[in-house]
Amino acid sequence: MIYDLIVVGGGPGGATAAKIAAESGANVILLEAAEEGRYKCCAGGIPARNEAFSPIPHGVGDREITGGVLFTPKSGPMEFEALGKNNKGYCMFRTDFDKFLVNIAQDAGAQVMYGFRVKGIEFTNHGDVYVKGPTEYRSKCVILATGLGGAQLQRHLGMEVPPMISGIQAEFVIPESVIDEQFGNRVWEFFDRALIDHGIAWVFPKREAVSIGILGKGVKMTHFESFLKNSYIKDKIAGRKMKIFGGRKVWAAPIPDQLIAKPYRERVMVVGDACGTADPILYEGIYQARLSGKLAAEVFCQAFEEEDFGETSLARYHNLLLKHLYEEDLRYAYKFHHLLYHSGLLERIIEATFSIAREDPEMMQSTIALFTETETRKKSWEVMMSRKLKLMKQLGIKNSLRLAPTLLRASRI
Ligand SMILES: Cc1cc2nc3c(=O)[nH]c(=O)nc-3n(C[C@H](O)[C@H](O)[C@H](O)COP(=O)(O)OP(=O)(O)OC[C@H]3O[C@@H](n4cnc5c(N)ncnc54)[C@H](O)[C@@H]3O)c2cc1C
């Protein structure tokens, strides 16, 4: 069977791309390596702007999130309420969410094949692409949405693989009423270099479970185990069981650190984590994967109409990615990343920012937006930089001197 488009990978990036391409009338197949309902190691926190792609039904968005709590070794809990409809978010299991996204792609007309691991991609001289796995499929164009599980495929195609860090997490079963009382509808984020250098730890409440995890450069099981002993968490999870998925309680997974330089070649576009789209402030990547999937699908539709899947035609995907994801968001997320994780002052900056924000509504709104993504990263950066002197005053002379070279480097990103 010859398809117009083959999408490889049924995560948020691939499912969104398949839905949009199928809606345009193209003949699309989505090939997913795992079986239906696979567990994905992810805290599952998403901001409301995901609903721009498709509304999130009750039940899939397991718990509505309306605020957050920040912890540093010195200060905490620093609580914020994200008021307003667009500020809310959800915490959910990726098992449910990804299945929902694949189902809506299927409803739009995409064919879906689970349990199909793509092992090779080859091109013919007649302009076809052969996608090989348990069987073989042919198409005009391929969208690679394999997360970080398709590195070999990318390398084989002569394409870059993004640099990555790793996360470790487990889901603890806790009755809903206890979660309501002890955690509420708030995500907890820990900024503490004693827990993990160059990374964060979190507690994300779902309806009847909480995801507890840690991510960062060189993260190991020992980091995770010591986080579970944190004084704010230890008693709350004492005696609670971890959920088992695929025979395992504790899961680890990689997450990309940076966008690749060229996410396209003739007949191929790379989206989502495979392309390095995750935002490295809190390492969220679901929205970004969906946005890149949407943009790639739109470029596919144009190329399909023009019958041109050449490199120049698909380069439009890269331009759109730069315009809609990089210029006002990822670029500034990299600046924040540099400031937080490369200054050696992670917890001090969080404390100082929150302290300024308590007296300054605009700063508070921008700080909250780092979590809710209701403002562009550019706007949040501009607000923070306009308070640079206040920030330095909060940090004190010694820390400000340490901060200065990082700020200079961040400003050049
Ligand atoms: C510990 C942790 C916590 C996280 N928490 C959050 C969070 O709270 N919020 C957030 O927004 N992001 C979070 N992320 C990031 C988020 O999980 C990713 O950014 C997101 O899943 C990227 O979506 P994707 O579609 O690009 O890739 P994926 O979701 O990884 O999907 C890729 C799919 O491709 C399939 N695949 C791989 N290779 C092949 C192949 N050869 N053939 C066929 N199929 C293949 C895989 O089975 C998988 O289903 C977290 C990540 C980690 C590691």
The ligand as an SDF file (V2000), in Angstrom:
LIG
                    3D

 53 58  0  0  0  0  0  0  0  0999 V2000
   10.7800   12.2100   33.5130 C   0  0  0  0  0  0  0  0  0  0  0  0
   10.1410   13.1250   32.5160 C   0  0  0  0  0  0  0  0  0  0  0  0
    9.1240   13.9840   32.8940 C   0  0  0  0  0  0  0  0  0  0  0  0
    8.5060   14.8220   31.9600 C   0  0  0  0  0  0  0  0  0  0  0  0
    7.4840   15.6290   32.3490 N   0  0  0  0  0  0  0  0  0  0  0  0
    6.8680   16.4350   31.4550 C   0  0  0  0  0  0  0  0  0  0  0  0
    5.7520   17.2460   31.8290 C   0  0  0  0  0  0  0  0  0  0  0  0
    5.2880   17.2410   32.9630 O   0  0  0  0  0  0  0  0  0  0  0  0
    5.1980   18.0430   30.8760 N   0  0  0  0  0  0  0  0  0  0  0  0
    5.6560   18.0770   29.5980 C   0  0  0  0  0  0  0  0  0  0  0  0
    5.1290   18.8350   28.7780 O   0  0  0  0  0  0  0  0  0  0  0  0
    6.6970   17.2970   29.2110 N   0  0  0  0  0  0  0  0  0  0  0  0
    7.2990   16.4690   30.0940 C   0  0  0  0  0  0  0  0  0  0  0  0
    8.3340   15.6520   29.6920 N   0  0  0  0  0  0  0  0  0  0  0  0
    8.7480   15.7000   28.2930 C   0  0  0  0  0  0  0  0  0  0  0  0
    7.7700   14.9560   27.3920 C   0  0  0  0  0  0  0  0  0  0  0  0
    7.6100   13.6390   27.8610 O   0  0  0  0  0  0  0  0  0  0  0  0
    8.2870   14.9210   25.9600 C   0  0  0  0  0  0  0  0  0  0  0  0
    8.7630   16.1790   25.5780 O   0  0  0  0  0  0  0  0  0  0  0  0
    7.1940   14.4700   24.9770 C   0  0  0  0  0  0  0  0  0  0  0  0
    6.7790   13.1730   25.2660 O   0  0  0  0  0  0  0  0  0  0  0  0
    7.6880   14.5420   23.5340 C   0  0  0  0  0  0  0  0  0  0  0  0
    6.7110   14.0250   22.6690 O   0  0  0  0  0  0  0  0  0  0  0  0
    7.1310   13.3050   21.3050 P   0  0  0  0  0  0  0  0  0  0  0  0
    5.8670   12.9770   20.6030 O   0  0  0  0  0  0  0  0  0  0  0  0
    8.1520   14.0940   20.6230 O   0  0  0  0  0  0  0  0  0  0  0  0
    7.8730   11.9540   21.7540 O   0  0  0  0  0  0  0  0  0  0  0  0
    7.3770   10.7440   22.6520 P   0  0  0  0  0  0  0  0  0  0  0  0
    6.2930   11.1350   23.5540 O   0  0  0  0  0  0  0  0  0  0  0  0
    8.6170   10.1670   23.2430 O   0  0  0  0  0  0  0  0  0  0  0  0
    6.7690    9.7200   21.6140 O   0  0  0  0  0  0  0  0  0  0  0  0
    7.5860    9.0500   20.7000 C   0  0  0  0  0  0  0  0  0  0  0  0
    6.8920    7.7450   20.2880 C   0  0  0  0  0  0  0  0  0  0  0  0
    7.6450    7.1610   19.2240 O   0  0  0  0  0  0  0  0  0  0  0  0
    7.6920    5.7640   19.4180 C   0  0  0  0  0  0  0  0  0  0  0  0
    8.8730    5.2490   18.7170 N   0  0  0  0  0  0  0  0  0  0  0  0
   10.1800    5.4110   19.0510 C   0  0  0  0  0  0  0  0  0  0  0  0
   10.9690    4.8110   18.1520 N   0  0  0  0  0  0  0  0  0  0  0  0
   10.1430    4.2560   17.2270 C   0  0  0  0  0  0  0  0  0  0  0  0
   10.3630    3.4890   16.0410 C   0  0  0  0  0  0  0  0  0  0  0  0
   11.5950    3.1850   15.6180 N   0  0  0  0  0  0  0  0  0  0  0  0
    9.2860    3.0650   15.3320 N   0  0  0  0  0  0  0  0  0  0  0  0
    8.0170    3.3850   15.7240 C   0  0  0  0  0  0  0  0  0  0  0  0
    7.7590    4.0990   16.8430 N   0  0  0  0  0  0  0  0  0  0  0  0
    8.8080    4.5400   17.5750 C   0  0  0  0  0  0  0  0  0  0  0  0
    7.7660    5.6000   20.9360 C   0  0  0  0  0  0  0  0  0  0  0  0
    7.3050    4.3210   21.3350 O   0  0  0  0  0  0  0  0  0  0  0  0
    6.8460    6.7310   21.4200 C   0  0  0  0  0  0  0  0  0  0  0  0
    5.5140    6.3030   21.6070 O   0  0  0  0  0  0  0  0  0  0  0  0
    8.9610   14.8030   30.6170 C   0  0  0  0  0  0  0  0  0  0  0  0
    9.9920   13.9390   30.2140 C   0  0  0  0  0  0  0  0  0  0  0  0
   10.5780   13.1100   31.1520 C   0  0  0  0  0  0  0  0  0  0  0  0
   11.6670   12.1720   30.7140 C   0  0  0  0  0  0  0  0  0  0  0  0
  1  2  1  0
  2  3  1  0
  2 52  2  0
  3  4  2  0
  4  5  1  0
  4 50  1  0
  5  6  2  0
  6  7  1  0
  6 13  1  0
  7  8  2  0
  7  9  1  0
  9 10  1  0
 10 11  2  0
 10 12  1  0
 12 13  2  0
 13 14  1  0
 14 15  1  0
 14 50  1  0
 15 16  1  0
 16 17  1  0
 16 18  1  0
 18 19  1  0
 18 20  1  0
 20 21  1  0
 20 22  1  0
 22 23  1  0
 23 24  1  0
 24 25  2  0
 24 26  1  0
 24 27  1  0
 27 28  1  0
 28 29  2  0
 28 30  1  0
 28 31  1  0
 31 32  1  0
 32 33  1  0
 33 34  1  0
 33 48  1  0
 34 35  1  0
 35 36  1  0
 35 46  1  0
 36 37  1  0
 36 45  1  0
 37 38  2  0
 38 39  1  0
 39 40  1  0
 39 45  2  0
 40 41  1  0
 40 42  2  0
 42 43  1  0
 43 44  2  0
 44 45  1  0
 46 47  1  0
 46 48  1  0
 48 49  1  0
 50 51  2  0
 51 52  1  0
 52 53  1  0
M  END
$$$$
